[in-house]
Amino acid sequence: MTPADLGETARAVERELKTLDDRIAGRKWLVGGKPSAADIAIYPFLATLRRATTKAEARAREVGLFPIGEVCSAIHRWMALVEGLPAYDRTYPPHWRSAQ
C-alpha cells in the first residue's frame, strides 16, 4: 500500500466514522432505546479500529483517526455504554488485556 493509498483509505474510514457519529449523536443506542444486535455487531469493528490506532498512534494522528474520542465524540460515548453492559468483561479478548 502506497502512502497515497493509505491516505485515501484513512479519508474513507473518516467519512464512514463521521456518518456513524452523526447518526448516534443524541441517541443512546444505534437502533431503538436499548442495546440491540446492531450495537453488538458494530462494536467489535470499532474496538479493533481504536486498538489499531493506539498501536500506530503517530500515523493515526497524521491521518486524523486518533484519538477516536476527539475525532468522534458520539462514537466514543456509545462505546463507553457498550463497555458498561453487564456481560462486556466476559467478552473482552484476554490477549488484549495482557497487551495493554
MOPAC internal coordinates of N, CA, C and O (Angstrom, degrees):
PM7 1SCF
backbone

  N    0.0000 0     0.00 0     0.00 0    0    0    0
  C    1.4458 1     0.00 0     0.00 0    1    0    0
  C    1.5316 1   107.60 1     0.00 0    2    1    0
  O    1.2310 1   120.94 1   -50.79 1    3    2    1
  N    1.2959 1   115.80 1   129.21 1    3    2    1
  C    1.4617 1   120.92 1   179.73 1    5    3    2
  C    1.5214 1   109.96 1   -82.56 1    6    5    3
  O    1.2310 1   119.59 1   -18.75 1    7    6    5
  N    1.3242 1   118.38 1   161.25 1    7    6    5
  C    1.4640 1   120.32 1   175.71 1    9    7    6
  C    1.5341 1   112.32 1   -55.54 1   10    9    7
  O    1.2310 1   120.40 1   143.43 1   11   10    9
  N    1.3354 1   116.85 1   -36.57 1   11   10    9
  C    1.4716 1   119.79 1   177.98 1   13   11   10
  C    1.5284 1   110.78 1   -64.86 1   14   13   11
  O    1.2310 1   120.85 1   139.21 1   15   14   13
  N    1.3436 1   115.98 1   -40.79 1   15   14   13
  C    1.4701 1   120.01 1   177.65 1   17   15   14
  C    1.5205 1   110.51 1   -62.82 1   18   17   15
  O    1.2310 1   120.70 1   137.07 1   19   18   17
  N    1.3214 1   116.26 1   -42.93 1   19   18   17
  C    1.4561 1   120.87 1  -179.95 1   21   19   18
  C    1.5219 1   110.47 1   -61.81 1   22   21   19
  O    1.2310 1   120.49 1   135.70 1   23   22   21
  N    1.3065 1   116.66 1   -44.30 1   23   22   21
  C    1.4584 1   120.12 1   178.93 1   25   23   22
  C    1.5117 1   112.25 1   -62.61 1   26   25   23
  O    1.2310 1   120.59 1   138.28 1   27   26   25
  N    1.3296 1   116.47 1   -41.72 1   27   26   25
  C    1.4625 1   121.24 1   178.59 1   29   27   26
  C    1.5257 1   110.85 1   -64.41 1   30   29   27
  O    1.2310 1   121.02 1   137.19 1   31   30   29
  N    1.3213 1   115.65 1   -42.81 1   31   30   29
  C    1.4631 1   120.32 1   178.56 1   33   31   30
  C    1.5224 1   110.80 1   -64.01 1   34   33   31
  O    1.2310 1   120.28 1   136.63 1   35   34   33
  N    1.3237 1   117.07 1   -43.37 1   35   34   33
  C    1.4625 1   120.85 1   179.24 1   37   35   34
  C    1.5248 1   110.53 1   -61.78 1   38   37   35
  O    1.2310 1   119.95 1   140.21 1   39   38   37
  N    1.3214 1   117.69 1   -39.79 1   39   38   37
  C    1.4669 1   120.42 1   178.65 1   41   39   38
  C    1.5296 1   110.92 1   -65.43 1   42   41   39
  O    1.2310 1   120.31 1   142.14 1   43   42   41
  N    1.3394 1   117.00 1   -37.86 1   43   42   41
  C    1.4675 1   120.56 1   177.27 1   45   43   42
  C    1.5289 1   110.53 1   -65.04 1   46   45   43
  O    1.2310 1   120.63 1   136.57 1   47   46   45
  N    1.3311 1   116.39 1   -43.43 1   47   46   45
  C    1.4674 1   120.56 1   177.87 1   49   47   46
  C    1.5245 1   109.52 1   -62.67 1   50   49   47
  O    1.2310 1   120.38 1   136.26 1   51   50   49
  N    1.3138 1   116.89 1   -43.74 1   51   50   49
  C    1.4643 1   120.94 1   179.69 1   53   51   50
  C    1.5314 1   110.81 1   -60.23 1   54   53   51
  O    1.2310 1   119.85 1   138.21 1   55   54   53
  N    1.3258 1   117.89 1   -41.79 1   55   54   53
  C    1.4704 1   120.93 1   178.15 1   57   55   54
  C    1.5256 1   110.92 1   -62.11 1   58   57   55
  O    1.2310 1   120.69 1   135.99 1   59   58   57
  N    1.3302 1   116.28 1   -44.01 1   59   58   57
  C    1.4708 1   119.89 1  -179.93 1   61   59   58
  C    1.5332 1   110.87 1   -65.86 1   62   61   59
  O    1.2310 1   120.74 1   138.60 1   63   62   61
  N    1.3231 1   116.19 1   -41.40 1   63   62   61
  C    1.4670 1   119.48 1   177.35 1   65   63   62
  C    1.5198 1   110.73 1   -61.97 1   66   65   63
  O    1.2310 1   119.94 1   138.58 1   67   66   65
  N    1.3080 1   117.71 1   -41.42 1   67   66   65
  C    1.4668 1   122.20 1   179.09 1   69   67   66
  C    1.5246 1   110.18 1   -62.14 1   70   69   67
  O    1.2310 1   120.59 1   137.99 1   71   70   69
  N    1.3363 1   116.48 1   -42.01 1   71   70   69
  C    1.4654 1   120.31 1   177.88 1   73   71   70
  C    1.5223 1   110.52 1   -60.09 1   74   73   71
  O    1.2310 1   120.43 1   132.57 1   75   74   73
  N    1.3234 1   116.78 1   -47.43 1   75   74   73
  C    1.4650 1   120.72 1   178.84 1   77   75   74
  C    1.5167 1   110.74 1   -65.48 1   78   77   75
  O    1.2310 1   120.07 1   136.48 1   79   78   77
  N    1.3202 1   117.48 1   -43.52 1   79   78   77
  C    1.4578 1   121.71 1   179.96 1   81   79   78
  C    1.5319 1   110.38 1   -58.42 1   82   81   79
  O    1.2310 1   120.57 1   134.86 1   83   82   81
  N    1.3199 1   116.51 1   -45.14 1   83   82   81
  C    1.4676 1   120.64 1   178.27 1   85   83   82
  C    1.5220 1   111.14 1   -63.86 1   86   85   83
  O    1.2310 1   120.57 1   141.65 1   87   86   85
  N    1.3227 1   116.52 1   -38.35 1   87   86   85
  C    1.4726 1   120.47 1  -178.11 1   89   87   86
  C    1.5279 1   112.06 1   -65.14 1   90   89   87
  O    1.2310 1   120.16 1   141.00 1   91   90   89
  N    1.3069 1   117.30 1   -39.00 1   91   90   89
  C    1.4677 1   118.24 1  -175.89 1   93   91   90
  C    1.5242 1   113.33 1   -96.09 1   94   93   91
  O    1.2310 1   119.87 1   176.68 1   95   94   93
  N    1.3070 1   117.86 1    -3.32 1   95   94   93
  C    1.4690 1   119.56 1   175.81 1   97   95   94
  C    1.5297 1   108.16 1   -60.27 1   98   97   95
  O    1.2310 1   120.65 1   -52.97 1   99   98   97
  N    1.3058 1   116.36 1   127.03 1   99   98   97
  C    1.4597 1   120.56 1  -179.45 1  101   99   98
  C    1.5164 1   114.44 1    83.13 1  102  101   99
  O    1.2310 1   120.25 1   179.69 1  103  102  101
  N    1.3176 1   117.13 1    -0.31 1  103  102  101
  C    1.4714 1   121.78 1   176.72 1  105  103  102
  C    1.5230 1   108.77 1  -113.94 1  106  105  103
  O    1.2310 1   121.65 1   -23.42 1  107  106  105
  N    1.2990 1   114.45 1   156.58 1  107  106  105
  C    1.4538 1   117.81 1   175.68 1  109  107  106
  C    1.5252 1   110.63 1   -87.71 1  110  109  107
  O    1.2310 1   120.34 1   136.77 1  111  110  109
  N    1.3315 1   116.95 1   -43.23 1  111  110  109
  C    1.4599 1   122.18 1  -176.34 1  113  111  110
  C    1.5200 1   109.58 1  -125.95 1  114  113  111
  O    1.2310 1   120.49 1   -14.76 1  115  114  113
  N    1.3191 1   116.67 1   165.24 1  115  114  113
  C    1.4620 1   120.06 1  -177.15 1  117  115  114
  C    1.5224 1   112.35 1   -62.96 1  118  117  115
  O    1.2310 1   120.71 1   138.35 1  119  118  117
  N    1.3380 1   116.25 1   -41.65 1  119  118  117
  C    1.4590 1   121.14 1  -178.38 1  121  119  118
  C    1.5216 1   108.34 1  -135.46 1  122  121  119
  O    1.2310 1   119.98 1   -60.87 1  123  122  121
  N    1.2999 1   117.64 1   119.13 1  123  122  121
  C    1.4547 1   120.46 1   175.86 1  125  123  122
  C    1.5221 1   113.36 1    80.59 1  126  125  123
  O    1.2310 1   121.48 1    11.78 1  127  126  125
  N    1.3120 1   114.77 1  -168.22 1  127  126  125
  C    1.4513 1   121.24 1  -173.79 1  129  127  126
  C    1.5117 1   115.87 1   -99.66 1  130  129  127
  O    1.2310 1   120.23 1  -172.83 1  131  130  129
  N    1.3183 1   117.16 1     7.17 1  131  130  129
  C    1.4639 1   119.96 1   178.42 1  133  131  130
  C    1.5224 1   108.51 1  -145.62 1  134  133  131
  O    1.2310 1   119.66 1   -14.99 1  135  134  133
  N    1.3279 1   118.26 1   165.01 1  135  134  133
  C    1.4651 1   120.11 1   179.66 1  137  135  134
  C    1.5289 1   110.57 1   -56.91 1  138  137  135
  O    1.2310 1   121.11 1   -38.44 1  139  138  137
  N    1.3157 1   115.49 1   141.56 1  139  138  137
  C    1.4640 1   120.13 1  -179.10 1  141  139  138
  C    1.5325 1   109.31 1  -134.50 1  142  141  139
  O    1.2310 1   121.32 1     0.25 1  143  142  141
  N    1.3186 1   115.09 1  -179.75 1  143  142  141
  C    1.4639 1   120.29 1   177.11 1  145  143  142
  C    1.5271 1   110.55 1   -59.66 1  146  145  143
  O    1.2310 1   120.03 1   148.69 1  147  146  145
  N    1.3186 1   117.55 1   -31.31 1  147  146  145
  C    1.4688 1   120.43 1   179.00 1  149  147  146
  C    1.5274 1   110.50 1   -61.19 1  150  149  147
  O    1.2310 1   120.12 1   135.35 1  151  150  149
  N    1.3150 1   117.37 1   -44.65 1  151  150  149
  C    1.4681 1   120.92 1   179.15 1  153  151  150
  C    1.5235 1   110.72 1   -63.08 1  154  153  151
  O    1.2310 1   120.96 1   135.79 1  155  154  153
  N    1.3092 1   115.78 1   -44.21 1  155  154  153
  C    1.4609 1   120.99 1  -177.68 1  157  155  154
  C    1.5258 1   110.97 1   -68.19 1  158  157  155
  O    1.2310 1   119.92 1   145.93 1  159  158  157
  N    1.3225 1   117.75 1   -34.07 1  159  158  157
  C    1.4669 1   121.23 1  -178.85 1  161  159  158
  C    1.5219 1   112.36 1   -76.79 1  162  161  159
  O    1.2310 1   119.74 1   142.08 1  163  162  161
  N    1.3148 1   118.10 1   -37.92 1  163  162  161
  C    1.4703 1   121.77 1  -174.77 1  165  163  162
  C    1.5318 1   112.03 1   -82.88 1  166  165  163
  O    1.2310 1   120.41 1   145.94 1  167  166  165
  N    1.3175 1   116.81 1   -34.06 1  167  166  165
  C    1.4686 1   119.86 1  -175.02 1  169  167  166
  C    1.5355 1   113.94 1   -53.26 1  170  169  167
  O    1.2310 1   118.48 1   132.55 1  171  170  169
  N    1.3352 1   120.50 1   -47.45 1  171  170  169
  C    1.4729 1   119.09 1  -177.57 1  173  171  170
  C    1.5283 1   114.23 1   -58.53 1  174  173  171
  O    1.2310 1   120.28 1   144.21 1  175  174  173
  N    1.3177 1   117.07 1   -35.79 1  175  174  173
  C    1.4642 1   119.69 1   178.34 1  177  175  174
  C    1.5270 1   110.88 1   -64.62 1  178  177  175
  O    1.2310 1   120.95 1   137.34 1  179  178  177
  N    1.3308 1   115.79 1   -42.66 1  179  178  177
  C    1.4593 1   119.34 1  -179.49 1  181  179  178
  C    1.5242 1   111.88 1   -72.07 1  182  181  179
  O    1.2310 1   120.28 1   145.32 1  183  182  181
  N    1.3243 1   117.07 1   -34.68 1  183  182  181
  C    1.4580 1   120.09 1   176.66 1  185  183  182
  C    1.5261 1   110.54 1   -65.25 1  186  185  183
  O    1.2310 1   120.70 1   140.91 1  187  186  185
  N    1.3162 1   116.26 1   -39.09 1  187  186  185
  C    1.4633 1   120.41 1   177.75 1  189  187  186
  C    1.5223 1   110.52 1   -66.36 1  190  189  187
  O    1.2310 1   120.24 1   138.03 1  191  190  189
  N    1.3169 1   117.14 1   -41.97 1  191  190  189
  C    1.4680 1   120.83 1   176.94 1  193  191  190
  C    1.5275 1   110.57 1   -62.08 1  194  193  191
  O    1.2310 1   120.59 1   135.29 1  195  194  193
  N    1.3185 1   116.47 1   -44.71 1  195  194  193
  C    1.4688 1   120.20 1   178.71 1  197  195  194
  C    1.5212 1   110.60 1   -60.43 1  198  197  195
  O    1.2310 1   120.82 1   136.36 1  199  198  197
  N    1.3136 1   116.03 1   -43.64 1  199  198  197
  C    1.4723 1   120.38 1   179.28 1  201  199  198
  C    1.5221 1   110.85 1   -64.04 1  202  201  199
  O    1.2310 1   120.56 1   136.41 1  203  202  201
  N    1.3176 1   116.54 1   -43.59 1  203  202  201
  C    1.4677 1   120.35 1  -179.63 1  205  203  202
  C    1.5199 1   111.17 1   -63.49 1  206  205  203
  O    1.2310 1   120.27 1   140.46 1  207  206  205
  N    1.3112 1   117.09 1   -39.54 1  207  206  205
  C    1.4641 1   118.82 1  -178.59 1  209  207  206
  C    1.5206 1   111.77 1   -71.30 1  210  209  207
  O    1.2310 1   119.92 1   153.06 1  211  210  209
  N    1.3181 1   117.76 1   -26.94 1  211  210  209
  C    1.4614 1   118.24 1   176.54 1  213  211  210
  C    1.5232 1   111.00 1   -77.07 1  214  213  211
  O    1.2310 1   120.27 1   152.39 1  215  214  213
  N    1.3285 1   117.09 1   -27.61 1  215  214  213
  C    1.4605 1   120.74 1   178.56 1  217  215  214
  C    1.5269 1   111.06 1   -73.07 1  218  217  215
  O    1.2310 1   120.65 1   146.73 1  219  218  217
  N    1.3052 1   116.35 1   -33.27 1  219  218  217
  C    1.4628 1   121.78 1   179.84 1  221  219  218
  C    1.5309 1   108.21 1  -118.61 1  222  221  219
  O    1.2310 1   121.28 1  -126.83 1  223  222  221
  N    1.3261 1   115.17 1    53.17 1  223  222  221
  C    1.4654 1   121.72 1  -171.14 1  225  223  222
  C    1.5190 1   113.66 1   -54.50 1  226  225  223
  O    1.2310 1   119.88 1   134.83 1  227  226  225
  N    1.3101 1   117.84 1   -45.17 1  227  226  225
  C    1.4688 1   119.74 1  -176.70 1  229  227  226
  C    1.5227 1   110.96 1   -61.97 1  230  229  227
  O    1.2310 1   120.22 1   133.68 1  231  230  229
  N    1.3117 1   117.19 1   -46.32 1  231  230  229
  C    1.4726 1   120.31 1  -179.67 1  233  231  230
  C    1.5288 1   110.17 1   -68.25 1  234  233  231
  O    1.2310 1   120.20 1   140.03 1  235  234  233
  N    1.3257 1   117.23 1   -39.97 1  235  234  233
  C    1.4616 1   120.73 1   179.61 1  237  235  234
  C    1.5235 1   110.77 1   -63.49 1  238  237  235
  O    1.2310 1   120.15 1   141.84 1  239  238  237
  N    1.3361 1   117.32 1   -38.16 1  239  238  237
  C    1.4751 1   120.14 1   175.35 1  241  239  238
  C    1.5165 1   110.44 1   -63.18 1  242  241  239
  O    1.2310 1   121.16 1   138.25 1  243  242  241
  N    1.3125 1   115.39 1   -41.75 1  243  242  241
  C    1.4585 1   121.36 1  -177.54 1  245  243  242
  C    1.5271 1   111.72 1   -60.74 1  246  245  243
  O    1.2310 1   120.09 1   141.89 1  247  246  245
  N    1.3280 1   117.44 1   -38.11 1  247  246  245
  C    1.4570 1   120.41 1  -178.94 1  249  247  246
  C    1.5297 1   112.66 1   -95.46 1  250  249  247
  O    1.2310 1   119.98 1  -177.42 1  251  250  249
  N    1.3335 1   117.64 1     2.58 1  251  250  249
  C    1.4555 1   120.92 1   172.93 1  253  251  250
  C    1.5110 1   117.12 1    85.25 1  254  253  251
  O    1.2310 1   119.69 1  -156.44 1  255  254  253
  N    1.3243 1   118.19 1    23.56 1  255  254  253
  C    1.4610 1   120.76 1  -179.26 1  257  255  254
  C    1.5274 1   113.40 1  -111.08 1  258  257  255
  O    1.2310 1   119.92 1  -171.36 1  259  258  257
  N    1.2987 1   117.75 1     8.64 1  259  258  257
  C    1.4654 1   120.07 1  -178.21 1  261  259  258
  C    1.5117 1   109.11 1  -140.57 1  262  261  259
  O    1.2310 1   119.72 1   -37.73 1  263  262  261
  N    1.2933 1   118.14 1   142.27 1  263  262  261
  C    1.4638 1   127.98 1    -9.15 1  265  263  262
  C    1.5263 1   110.71 1   -78.85 1  266  265  263
  O    1.2310 1   120.59 1   -37.22 1  267  266  265
  N    1.3112 1   116.49 1   142.78 1  267  266  265
  C    1.4633 1   120.67 1  -173.78 1  269  267  266
  C    1.5282 1   111.68 1   -61.08 1  270  269  267
  O    1.2310 1   119.99 1   149.39 1  271  270  269
  N    1.3285 1   117.62 1   -30.61 1  271  270  269
  C    1.4568 1   120.61 1   178.68 1  273  271  270
  C    1.5163 1   113.13 1   -64.20 1  274  273  271
  O    1.2310 1   120.17 1   149.77 1  275  274  273
  N    1.3080 1   117.28 1   -30.23 1  275  274  273
  C    1.4644 1   121.05 1   176.27 1  277  275  274
  C    1.5199 1   111.30 1   -85.70 1  278  277  275
  O    1.2310 1   120.57 1   145.74 1  279  278  277
  N    1.3158 1   116.51 1   -34.26 1  279  278  277
  C    1.4588 1   121.21 1  -177.64 1  281  279  278
  C    1.5335 1   110.30 1   -74.56 1  282  281  279
  O    1.2310 1   120.22 1   138.98 1  283  282  281
  N    1.3157 1   117.18 1   -41.02 1  283  282  281
  C    1.4749 1   122.72 1  -175.37 1  285  283  282
  C    1.5226 1   110.00 1  -136.69 1  286  285  283
  O    1.2310 1   120.32 1   -95.49 1  287  286  285
  N    1.3047 1   117.00 1    84.51 1  287  286  285
  C    1.4654 1   120.39 1  -173.95 1  289  287  286
  C    1.5267 1   113.08 1   -65.62 1  290  289  287
  O    1.2310 1   119.59 1   144.36 1  291  290  289
  N    1.3271 1   118.39 1   -35.64 1  291  290  289
  C    1.4673 1   119.80 1   179.58 1  293  291  290
  C    1.5307 1   110.78 1   -69.26 1  294  293  291
  O    1.2310 1   120.35 1   140.79 1  295  294  293
  N    1.3215 1   116.94 1   -39.21 1  295  294  293
  C    1.4693 1   120.19 1   176.32 1  297  295  294
  C    1.5240 1   109.74 1   -63.75 1  298  297  295
  O    1.2310 1   120.45 1   136.49 1  299  298  297
  N    1.3088 1   116.75 1   -43.51 1  299  298  297
  C    1.4614 1   121.26 1   179.05 1  301  299  298
  C    1.5320 1   110.47 1   -58.50 1  302  301  299
  O    1.2310 1   120.39 1   134.25 1  303  302  301
  N    1.3244 1   116.86 1   -45.75 1  303  302  301
  C    1.4721 1   121.71 1   179.03 1  305  303  302
  C    1.5233 1   110.15 1   -62.65 1  306  305  303
  O    1.2310 1   120.63 1   134.58 1  307  306  305
  N    1.3416 1   116.40 1   -45.42 1  307  306  305
  C    1.4610 1   121.27 1  -179.16 1  309  307  306
  C    1.5336 1   111.02 1   -63.59 1  310  309  307
  O    1.2310 1   120.33 1   138.65 1  311  310  309
  N    1.3336 1   116.97 1   -41.35 1  311  310  309
  C    1.4660 1   119.87 1   178.99 1  313  311  310
  C    1.5240 1   110.38 1   -60.84 1  314  313  311
  O    1.2310 1   120.06 1   141.72 1  315  314  313
  N    1.3139 1   117.48 1   -38.28 1  315  314  313
  C    1.4653 1   120.98 1   177.59 1  317  315  314
  C    1.5294 1   110.50 1   -63.77 1  318  317  315
  O    1.2310 1   119.75 1   142.77 1  319  318  317
  N    1.3342 1   118.09 1   -37.23 1  319  318  317
  C    1.4708 1   120.87 1   176.39 1  321  319  318
  C    1.5215 1   110.80 1   -63.16 1  322  321  319
  O    1.2310 1   120.52 1   134.64 1  323  322  321
  N    1.3369 1   116.61 1   -45.36 1  323  322  321
  C    1.4707 1   120.36 1   178.74 1  325  323  322
  C    1.5271 1   109.48 1   -61.46 1  326  325  323
  O    1.2310 1   120.42 1   137.00 1  327  326  325
  N    1.3203 1   116.79 1   -43.00 1  327  326  325
  C    1.4686 1   121.01 1  -179.19 1  329  327  326
  C    1.5230 1   112.37 1   -66.98 1  330  329  327
  O    1.2310 1   120.34 1   161.80 1  331  330  329
  N    1.3170 1   116.96 1   -18.20 1  331  330  329
  C    1.4619 1   121.22 1   177.19 1  333  331  330
  C    1.5187 1   114.11 1   -88.19 1  334  333  331
  O    1.2310 1   120.13 1   175.02 1  335  334  333
  N    1.3261 1   117.35 1    -4.98 1  335  334  333
  C    1.4668 1   119.81 1   179.03 1  337  335  334
  C    1.5282 1   110.13 1   -65.16 1  338  337  335
  O    1.2310 1   120.09 1   -33.21 1  339  338  337
  N    1.3351 1   117.43 1   146.79 1  339  338  337
  C    1.4685 1   121.25 1  -174.29 1  341  339  338
  C    1.5269 1   115.23 1   -53.91 1  342  341  339
  O    1.2310 1   118.91 1   140.88 1  343  342  341
  N    1.3014 1   119.69 1   -39.12 1  343  342  341
  C    1.4673 1   121.07 1  -175.16 1  345  343  342
  C    1.5254 1   113.25 1   -91.64 1  346  345  343
  O    1.2310 1   119.81 1  -178.69 1  347  346  345
  N    1.3211 1   117.97 1     1.31 1  347  346  345
  C    1.4658 1   120.33 1  -174.49 1  349  347  346
  C    1.5298 1   112.40 1   -56.73 1  350  349  347
  O    1.2310 1   119.70 1   131.77 1  351  350  349
  N    1.3159 1   118.18 1   -48.23 1  351  350  349
  C    1.4651 1   120.90 1  -176.48 1  353  351  350
  C    1.5228 1   112.80 1   -57.78 1  354  353  351
  O    1.2310 1   120.47 1   145.80 1  355  354  353
  N    1.3122 1   116.71 1   -34.20 1  355  354  353
  C    1.4736 1   119.81 1  -179.60 1  357  355  354
  C    1.5248 1   111.75 1   -71.39 1  358  357  355
  O    1.2310 1   119.86 1   160.18 1  359  358  357
  N    1.3206 1   117.87 1   -19.82 1  359  358  357
  C    1.4630 1   120.44 1  -177.41 1  361  359  358
  C    1.5238 1   112.87 1   -99.95 1  362  361  359
  O    1.2310 1   119.90 1   173.56 1  363  362  361
  N    1.3250 1   117.80 1    -6.44 1  363  362  361
  C    1.4587 1   121.42 1  -177.74 1  365  363  362
  C    1.5332 1   109.03 1   -70.33 1  366  365  363
  O    1.2310 1   119.64 1   -51.59 1  367  366  365
  N    1.3173 1   118.29 1   128.41 1  367  366  365
  C    1.4761 1   120.27 1  -177.25 1  369  367  366
  C    1.5378 1   112.09 1   -60.28 1  370  369  367
  O    1.2310 1   120.17 1   -56.76 1  371  370  369
  N    1.3194 1   117.27 1   123.24 1  371  370  369
  C    1.4692 1   120.28 1  -177.38 1  373  371  370
  C    1.5327 1   112.98 1   -57.89 1  374  373  371
  O    1.2310 1   119.98 1   143.70 1  375  374  373
  N    1.3249 1   117.64 1   -36.30 1  375  374  373
  C    1.4688 1   119.66 1  -178.79 1  377  375  374
  C    1.5337 1   111.38 1   -69.63 1  378  377  375
  O    1.2310 1   119.85 1   159.74 1  379  378  377
  N    1.3190 1   117.89 1   -20.26 1  379  378  377
  C    1.4718 1   119.85 1   174.62 1  381  379  378
  C    1.5351 1   109.61 1   -73.58 1  382  381  379
  O    1.2310 1   120.34 1   145.96 1  383  382  381
  N    1.3282 1   116.96 1   -34.04 1  383  382  381
  C    1.4635 1   120.07 1  -179.84 1  385  383  382
  C    1.5371 1   110.82 1   -64.18 1  386  385  383
  O    1.2310 1   121.18 1   136.14 1  387  386  385
  N    1.3135 1   115.35 1   -43.86 1  387  386  385
  C    1.4667 1   119.03 1  -176.30 1  389  387  386
  C    1.5284 1   112.08 1   -74.56 1  390  389  387
  O    1.2310 1   120.20 1   163.04 1  391  390  389
  N    1.3228 1   117.23 1   -16.96 1  391  390  389
  C    1.4684 1   120.67 1  -177.82 1  393  391  390
  C    1.5249 1   112.63 1   -94.55 1  394  393  391
  O    1.2310 1   119.90 1  -179.10 1  395  394  393
  N    1.3227 1   117.80 1     0.90 1  395  394  393
  C    1.4679 1   119.97 1  -177.59 1  397  395  394
  C    1.4971 1   112.31 1   -75.40 1  398  397  395
  O    1.2310 1   120.10 1   180.00 1  399  398  397

